[in-house]
Amino acid sequence: MPRPRHRPGNGPREIGCLAVAVGVALLLWSAYVPWPGGRLDVQPPAAQLQAMRPTIAGLAVVVGLIGASLTVWRLLTGIPATRTRLAAPAIVLVAGLGAFVETLPRTFDRGVDAPAGAATLTVATVNTLAGRADVDGIVTLVRDRRVDVVALPETHRPRAAEIVRALERAGVGGWSAFTDAAGGSVDAASPTPTSLLVRERLRATPERAPGSNDASPDGARGAFGHVRVRLDGAPGRPLVAAVHPRPPLVRRSTGPWRDDLEALEPLCRRADTIIAGDLNATVDHSPLRELLGAGCESAAARTGHGMQATWTGGPLGVVRPQIDHVLSTAPWRAVDAGVVGITGSDHRAVWARLVRTGG
């Protein structure tokens, strides 16, 4: 008489696998999961892990396919499998594949064409790692890409002046420099100051960026240095903002990080606005997605460079998320963009050529 085949139950291992699968799915789609104070992705550790969403999505697809293949093999060989064992790889595979597909448009070039005679601006952002980035590398970037405006997070005033002198010695034209440190020292080398360089022919006029003690809803709040200028010499007199929101390093810093990004939303609702800097957020983070939904457009994502990493530092440097951005509002649209390595910095530079599509 044949012995009855054992039908496995949902033991601790199966339940654990299912819990991990659900956790991976929640992480990959945390920007859509409601949570007190916003979305799940603004809570640690999701805020930090969300920066690696494309990598996690790719790994989830691989793991899900392996798990699904093993489950099918078990069924084909007559080995019983519980519903939990069937569900776990399916959840990981579907969540990973969906997230991977969602990122694909960032690799497609959808930039606009610049008509003959149209007004263009080339904008770049370089986080100089408290002024330690190679000046010659910045000069080369400006010369080769014909950059008109350079946002320089973590750059104090003496370093900005040194870069201006180097540009002028290299024959790259005259430049004006502006620096802010959100109430701190603009002359001390630290992550706090942010500088902005503009070609003199654009006639930049500084505009006050409301700070943390300003009641205006259009404020920079407690962000690192925040510099704004009006380009009186450019069509449409665009407003350019060099920004550096604080990073979500630990639990107590995720709130200020979210606030700094939310404070930029009024700029995205304005026409003729350009934002450049180290935003410490990827387009997978819900606070940055809200900026895009408010009217800003990512030059890198629009021109097919939305998967090129810009941050190289820290213990997770191999992953290298894209946290440096050039954003613009209508009628300024991206024609081309790219990422360039700068010696001495833990960030890579982002540059974007923008065209004014309106009259």
ROFIKOL-597249 format. One record per residue (C-alpha): x, z, y; residue number from 1. Coordinates in steps of 0.1 Angstrom, whole numbers, always signed. Example, Ala and Ser with C-alpha at 12.3 -4.5 7.8 and 13.67 -1.06 7.14 Angstrom:
<sites>
SITE    c1    c3    c2 resi
SITE  +123   +78   -45    1
SITE  +137   +71   -11    2
</sites>
This chain:
<sites>
SITE    c1    c3    c2 resi
SITE    +0    +0    +0    1
SITE   +16   -11   +34    2
SITE   +24   +17   +58    3
SITE    +4   +15   +91    4
SITE   +25    +2  +120    5
SITE   +31   +29  +146    6
SITE   +15   +21  +180    7
SITE   +37   +35  +207    8
SITE   +21   +55  +235    9
SITE   +30   +58  +272   10
SITE   +59   +82  +269   11
SITE   +81   +95  +297   12
SITE  +104   +65  +296   13
SITE   +75   +40  +300   14
SITE   +59   +62  +328   15
SITE   +93   +64  +345   16
SITE   +98   +26  +344   17
SITE   +64   +20  +358   18
SITE   +71   +45  +387   19
SITE  +103   +27  +395   20
SITE   +86    -7  +394   21
SITE   +59    +6  +418   22
SITE   +86   +21  +440   23
SITE  +104   -12  +442   24
SITE   +72   -30  +451   25
SITE   +64    -5  +478   26
SITE   +99    -9  +493   27
SITE   +98   -47  +493   28
SITE   +64   -46  +511   29
SITE   +68   -14  +531   30
SITE   +64   -33  +564   31
SITE   +28   -38  +554   32
SITE   +21    -4  +540   33
SITE    +2   +19  +565   34
SITE   +19   +53  +571   35
SITE   +14   +81  +596   36
SITE   +33   +70  +628   37
SITE   +34   +33  +618   38
SITE   +44   +16  +586   39
SITE   +62   +29  +556   40
SITE   +93    +9  +565   41
SITE  +100   +31  +595   42
SITE  +104   +62  +573   43
SITE  +137   +70  +556   44
SITE  +150   +58  +532   45
SITE  +128   +27  +535   46
SITE  +140   +21  +571   47
SITE  +176   +18  +559   48
SITE  +169    -1  +526   49
SITE  +145   -25  +543   50
SITE  +176   -40  +560   51
SITE  +186   -53  +526   52
SITE  +152   -67  +516   53
SITE  +164  -102  +508   54
SITE  +191   -89  +485   55
SITE  +167   -64  +469   56
SITE  +141   -92  +464   57
SITE  +167  -114  +447   58
SITE  +177   -85  +424   59
SITE  +141   -77  +417   60
SITE  +134  -113  +406   61
SITE  +164  -112  +382   62
SITE  +155   -78  +368   63
SITE  +118   -87  +365   64
SITE  +127  -119  +346   65
SITE  +149  -100  +322   66
SITE  +123   -73  +316   67
SITE   +95   -99  +311   68
SITE  +117  -119  +287   69
SITE  +124   -88  +266   70
SITE   +88   -79  +265   71
SITE   +78  -114  +254   72
SITE  +105  -112  +227   73
SITE   +91   -79  +215   74
SITE   +57   -94  +212   75
SITE   +69  -125  +194   76
SITE   +88  -104  +169   77
SITE   +58   -82  +162   78
SITE   +71   -51  +180   79
SITE   +42   -33  +197   80
SITE   +44   -29  +235   81
SITE   +22    -7  +256   82
SITE    +4   -19  +287   83
SITE   +28    +2  +308   84
SITE   +58   -17  +292   85
SITE   +41   -50  +300   86
SITE   +31   -40  +336   87
SITE   +65   -27  +348   88
SITE   +85   -60  +347   89
SITE   +55   -79  +359   90
SITE   +52   -57  +390   91
SITE   +89   -60  +398   92
SITE   +89   -98  +393   93
SITE   +58  -105  +414   94
SITE   +69   -82  +442   95
SITE  +104   -96  +442   96
SITE   +93  -132  +440   97
SITE   +67  -128  +468   98
SITE   +93  -112  +491   99
SITE  +119  -139  +483  100
SITE   +94  -167  +490  101
SITE   +84  -150  +523  102
SITE  +121  -152  +535  103
SITE  +125  -189  +527  104
SITE  +112  -202  +561  105
SITE  +142  -185  +577  106
SITE  +165  -210  +560  107
SITE  +145  -240  +573  108
SITE  +156  -256  +605  109
SITE  +125  -257  +627  110
SITE  +143  -258  +660  111
SITE  +130  -280  +688  112
SITE  +148  -311  +702  113
SITE  +163  -309  +737  114
SITE  +150  -339  +757  115
SITE  +176  -357  +779  116
SITE  +180  -338  +811  117
SITE  +162  -307  +799  118
SITE  +174  -273  +811  119
SITE  +194  -255  +784  120
SITE  +211  -221  +782  121
SITE  +235  -209  +755  122
SITE  +233  -172  +749  123
SITE  +255  -151  +726  124
SITE  +257  -114  +716  125
SITE  +289   -97  +704  126
SITE  +289   -60  +695  127
SITE  +326   -52  +703  128
SITE  +328   -19  +683  129
SITE  +334    +3  +713  130
SITE  +355   -24  +729  131
SITE  +378   -30  +700  132
SITE  +368   -66  +693  133
SITE  +394   -93  +699  134
SITE  +392  -106  +735  135
SITE  +406  -140  +725  136
SITE  +380  -143  +698  137
SITE  +352  -139  +724  138
SITE  +369  -164  +747  139
SITE  +371  -189  +719  140
SITE  +334  -184  +711  141
SITE  +324  -189  +748  142
SITE  +346  -220  +751  143
SITE  +337  -237  +718  144
SITE  +299  -230  +721  145
SITE  +298  -235  +759  146
SITE  +281  -201  +762  147
SITE  +264  -192  +795  148
SITE  +254  -156  +789  149
SITE  +271  -130  +767  150
SITE  +255   -97  +757  151
SITE  +282   -71  +748  152
SITE  +268   -40  +731  153
SITE  +293   -11  +728  154
SITE  +314   -26  +757  155
SITE  +324    -4  +787  156
SITE  +330   -17  +822  157
SITE  +368   -19  +820  158
SITE  +366   -39  +788  159
SITE  +340   -62  +802  160
SITE  +362   -68  +833  161
SITE  +391   -76  +810  162
SITE  +370  -102  +791  163
SITE  +360  -118  +824  164
SITE  +396  -121  +835  165
SITE  +405  -136  +801  166
SITE  +377  -162  +805  167
SITE  +388  -171  +839  168
SITE  +425  -175  +828  169
SITE  +413  -198  +800  170
SITE  +395  -220  +826  171
SITE  +360  -212  +813  172
SITE  +346  -208  +848  173
SITE  +337  -178  +870  174
SITE  +317  -149  +856  175
SITE  +297  -119  +868  176
SITE  +297   -86  +847  177
SITE  +271   -59  +845  178
SITE  +273   -26  +826  179
SITE  +249    +2  +818  180
SITE  +253   +33  +796  181
SITE  +218   +48  +797  182
SITE  +230   +77  +819  183
SITE  +264   +81  +802  184
SITE  +298   +69  +814  185
SITE  +301   +32  +819  186
SITE  +339   +35  +819  187
SITE  +344   +54  +786  188
SITE  +350   +35  +754  189
SITE  +321   +45  +731  190
SITE  +290   +29  +714  191
SITE  +269   +38  +744  192
SITE  +277   +13  +771  193
SITE  +263   -22  +770  194
SITE  +276   -50  +792  195
SITE  +263   -85  +801  196
SITE  +284  -114  +813  197
SITE  +268  -143  +831  198
SITE  +283  -175  +846  199
SITE  +284  -172  +884  200
SITE  +266  -206  +888  201
SITE  +235  -190  +873  202
SITE  +233  -165  +902  203
SITE  +224  -134  +882  204
SITE  +205  -107  +901  205
SITE  +204   -73  +884  206
SITE  +170   -58  +878  207
SITE  +165   -21  +870  208
SITE  +157   -13  +834  209
SITE  +134   +18  +834  210
SITE  +150   +46  +814  211
SITE  +137   +75  +793  212
SITE  +125   +95  +824  213
SITE  +106   +66  +839  214
SITE   +69   +66  +835  215
SITE   +67   +28  +834  216
SITE   +55   +14  +801  217
SITE   +81   -13  +805  218
SITE  +110   +10  +799  219
SITE  +142   +11  +779  220
SITE  +135   +48  +771  221
SITE  +164   +65  +754  222
SITE  +181   +33  +741  223
SITE  +219   +28  +745  224
SITE  +229    +7  +775  225
SITE  +202   -17  +786  226
SITE  +211   -44  +812  227
SITE  +186   -68  +828  228
SITE  +193   -97  +852  229
SITE  +172  -125  +867  230
SITE  +189  -159  +866  231
SITE  +180  -173  +900  232
SITE  +201  -204  +893  233
SITE  +183  -214  +861  234
SITE  +149  -232  +859  235
SITE  +120  -207  +856  236
SITE  +143  -179  +867  237
SITE  +144  -163  +833  238
SITE  +149  -126  +828  239
SITE  +178  -118  +804  240
SITE  +181   -84  +788  241
SITE  +212   -72  +769  242
SITE  +199   -44  +746  243
SITE  +212   -20  +720  244
SITE  +185    +2  +704  245
SITE  +197   +33  +686  246
SITE  +202   +29  +648  247
SITE  +181   +46  +621  248
SITE  +210   +65  +605  249
SITE  +192   +96  +594  250
SITE  +157  +110  +594  251
SITE  +158  +124  +629  252
SITE  +170   +91  +644  253
SITE  +143   +69  +629  254
SITE  +118   +80  +656  255
SITE  +140   +71  +685  256
SITE  +150   +39  +668  257
SITE  +113   +29  +665  258
SITE  +106   +39  +701  259
SITE  +136   +19  +715  260
SITE  +123   -13  +698  261
SITE   +87    -6  +708  262
SITE   +99    -3  +744  263
SITE  +110   -40  +743  264
SITE   +75   -52  +735  265
SITE   +64   -57  +771  266
SITE   +94   -81  +776  267
SITE   +81  -102  +747  268
SITE   +48  -105  +764  269
SITE   +64  -121  +794  270
SITE   +72  -158  +798  271
SITE  +108  -169  +806  272
SITE  +124  -139  +789  273
SITE  +156  -138  +767  274
SITE  +167  -107  +748  275
SITE  +201  -105  +732  276
SITE  +220   -77  +715  277
SITE  +224   -55  +685  278
SITE  +188   -45  +677  279
SITE  +197   -25  +647  280
SITE  +168   -41  +629  281
SITE  +161   -71  +608  282
SITE  +131   -94  +609  283
SITE  +119   -76  +579  284
SITE  +114   -43  +598  285
SITE   +79   -39  +612  286
SITE   +90   -28  +647  287
SITE  +109   -61  +651  288
SITE   +80   -80  +636  289
SITE   +58   -66  +663  290
SITE   +82   -80  +689  291
SITE   +79  -114  +672  292
SITE   +41  -110  +671  293
SITE   +41  -102  +708  294
SITE   +56  -135  +718  295
SITE   +94  -133  +711  296
SITE  +110  -158  +687  297
SITE  +142  -154  +667  298
SITE  +166  -182  +674  299
SITE  +184  -177  +641  300
SITE  +152  -177  +620  301
SITE  +138  -207  +639  302
SITE  +169  -228  +633  303
SITE  +175  -220  +596  304
SITE  +201  -193  +601  305
SITE  +179  -164  +595  306
SITE  +197  -153  +564  307
SITE  +232  -152  +579  308
SITE  +244  -116  +580  309
SITE  +258  -101  +612  310
SITE  +267   -65  +603  311
SITE  +298   -60  +581  312
SITE  +305   -23  +584  313
SITE  +298    +9  +565  314
SITE  +297   +16  +527  315
SITE  +270   -11  +523  316
SITE  +290   -37  +542  317
SITE  +289   -61  +513  318
SITE  +252   -66  +519  319
SITE  +256   -74  +556  320
SITE  +221   -76  +570  321
SITE  +212   -96  +601  322
SITE  +207   -70  +629  323
SITE  +221   -89  +659  324
SITE  +196  -113  +675  325
SITE  +189  -137  +703  326
SITE  +151  -137  +710  327
SITE  +132  -157  +736  328
SITE   +97  -163  +748  329
SITE   +80  -195  +758  330
SITE   +88  -219  +773  331
SITE  +124  -212  +761  332
SITE  +128  -223  +725  333
SITE  +158  -226  +702  334
SITE  +176  -259  +696  335
SITE  +205  -245  +675  336
SITE  +221  -212  +666  337
SITE  +248  -197  +644  338
SITE  +269  -168  +635  339
SITE  +307  -164  +642  340
SITE  +332  -138  +629  341
SITE  +350  -118  +656  342
SITE  +382  -100  +647  343
SITE  +382   -63  +654  344
SITE  +345   -58  +652  345
SITE  +322   -47  +624  346
SITE  +296   -72  +637  347
SITE  +296  -110  +638  348
SITE  +286  -128  +669  349
SITE  +253  -146  +672  350
SITE  +249  -176  +695  351
SITE  +219  -197  +703  352
SITE  +213  -228  +724  353
SITE  +179  -226  +741  354
SITE  +159  -253  +759  355
SITE  +132  -248  +784  356
SITE  +103  -268  +771  357
SITE   +79  -264  +800  358
SITE   +80  -278  +834  359
</sites>
